[in-house]
Amino acid sequence: MKPIPQMETSELRSRLQNGENVYMIDVREDEEVAAGMISGAKHIPMGEIPNRLDEIPRDQEVVFICRSGGRSQHVCEFLNHQGLTNVINMKGGMLQWHDDEE
């Protein structure tokens, strides 16, 4: 199995600012996303991923987001085992995303 591609928060921010249509899924829990999500991201909590595979596009890259990058990495690995090869982990998660804003 090949390593999961990682995307720096700065690259994601730049792509969004350039108007790219980036498909993003935030896998944090409801109470975490209540504090804020990246605009345009879809919310599917990590525990619901196995039952909601049909909601994950297979024809474009999908960036997965969590608090620090750990859960989203696990989701990407799981999806890779399910045959989805277009998954990317946002390195550093929302903690890094907010650090970049400052």
N, C-alpha and C positions, 0 to 999 in steps of 0.2 A: 504494500500500500504506500502510495506516494504521500509526502508531507502535505498538510493542509496549507493552502496559500494564506498568507497574512497580509492585511492591509493596514497601513498606518492611519491613524485618525486624521493626520494632516492631508493625506492623499484623498480620503473620503470627503473631507471638508472642501478641498480644492475641486474635486469632481462635481460636487453638489453646487458649489458657487459658479461653476462653468455651465450649469444648466443640464448636466448629464442626468439621465433617468436611471438612477441606481436603485435596484431592488434591495431593500433592507428588511430584515426581520429581527426584532428585539425579543430575546428569549427570557427577559427578566420577569419577575412576578408582578402581579397587579399593583401592589403597594409601591414597588420600585418605579414602575413606569408612571405612576401618579405624580411623581416628583419631576417628571419631564422625560421626553423622548426626542430623538432626532426627527425633525419634521419630515414626513413622508414615509417613515418606517411603519411596518406592519407589526402588530404585537401578537406573538404566539408564545405563551409561557413554555419553558423547556419541557415540563412534564406532559404537555399536550402535543408536542412535535410528533411522536409516533402515530397518533390518531389523526393527525392533520397533514399527512404527507402530500395529499392531493392539492393543498394550498401553496405548495412550494414549487415555483417554476422550474422546469427542467431545461428550458430553451434559452436561459440567460443566467448570468452570474448573479449570485445572491450573497449579500454580505450579512453575516450574523453578528449580533451585538448583545453584550451583557454588561455587568457592572465592571469587571476587570479583565475580561477576555478568556476566563477559564471555562465557564459554562458554555459559552458560544463555541469554544474549541471542541468541547465534548460533543455538542450538537453536530458540528461539522464532521467529526469523526464518525458519529452514528450514521449520518446521512450518506457519507462516503460508502459505508458498508451496505447501505440500501441502494447503492448504484448512482447516487447523485454526485457528479464530479464537478459541478459548477459552483461549489460552496467556498466562501472566503470568510475567514475569521477577522473581525476588527480587533487588532492588537491593542491591548491596554483598556479596552472597553470604555464605558462612559466616564470612568475616573480620568482616563487620559484625554477624552474628548473635552471634559470641563477644564482640565489643566491647560489645554491648548488655547482655550478662550481667554485665559488671563494674560 
